[in-house]
Amino acid sequence: MRIAISTGGRDLEQFVDDRFGRCPFFLFCDSENPQGTAEYKDNPALSGTGGAGIAAAEFMANEKVEVLITGSLGPNALRVVEAGKIPAYTASESMTLIEAITAWKEGHLAKISEAGAAHAGER
Amino acid sequence: MRLAVLSGKGGTGKTTVAVNLALSWTPHRQTTYVDYDVEEPNGFIFLHPQIKTTSTVFLPYPKINGACTLCGKCSAACQYHALAVVGGQVLVFPELCHGCGTCGIVCPEGAVEEVQRPLGQIDEGEREGLQCLQGVLKEGESLAGPVIRELRRHEKEQPSLVEEVIVADCPPGSSCSVIHSAERSDLALLVTEPTLFGLHDLKIAVRLMREMGLEFAVILNKDDGGPLIREYCTLEDITLIGSIPFDLEIAKIYSRGLNLIHEPKWADLFKSLSERIVTEVNQRRAGVDRA
């Protein structure tokens, strides 16, 4: 499965960023081989003045992401992610990327079905 | 002449100054009061004008028709991210749309139609000879700009004669809303108060005026007689055109929703302030003519 995780660093030992639209980077990898397939891309929505969640969610769809792991999704981002039929799961910022992938594979991450606060990542 | 009343800091007394100046001029000059603080207009609370017309301000947003091929050009071109092409459809977020029309321009298929949504309203009225205008942004909306621009179109052509007065009660701050409300004025009146916050935001407003090349002067409200604002004005060579004392009676009148000029003492203060403003505008115009 092609998996994407919001993050502040470019290493599997770096931590999950619980902001979705305003995280610095996204990790993309195959869940079966994270070490071998990990690539990191700048979040194209980071610099915009508004609608960051929408742009980041559209980026997920364009990247053909099959599973998204992040902190929470605002109402607009959730609408886009649902339209793209991308299941999203919540992970805490205390998890490293590799821990989050393992937790998802073991079914320990909760699915995001309700929107969190809008503009939560603007800090 | 057109006068812009602004402040930088909120709560310094823009509306008190704008409303009472407008009321002072009304018996002698053709006067219009315009409330540009569309996010929370409050001038009409004091003026109680009889509203004659109300018009809705609309903002266009895109509606995607069946000609769409999901190419994604509209979404890529929208700097406000009001569109997303995902899952075989185009999602539209009207509340993020600024109505710029770029999506329609870049669409190669003619698939973008424009629909309108109400963003706010313009009220026009009159109170005993004083023409009154206000813009009101709908609750929950964040785009004050289109309402301010529409309000500016409702305002009469800028009168060149000083016998005709437009008093523009501007929003607080120093954002685009303030710029669009204040630009093309004969004189900007910067209302401030003798606090560190007041001075801090006054400095920002002064920088804005200088950047815009707008003539301006300072009115010191809640004047405690202290040196804070006076020293700044002297240092920066800024005209302190008037002051309103820190006075409990003023606060009481204001809290009842009444106007200061109904008390003779304050009527005199605003009369002499209004005369000084006319003199100042005339002098600065003469200065420009000489130059």
Interface residues (C-beta under 8 A of the other chain):
Chain A: A45 G48 T49 G50 G51 A52 I54 A55 A57 E58 A61 N76 R79 V80 A83 G84 K85
Chain B: S75 Q79 Y80 H81 A82 A84 V85 V86 G87 Q89 L91 F93 L96
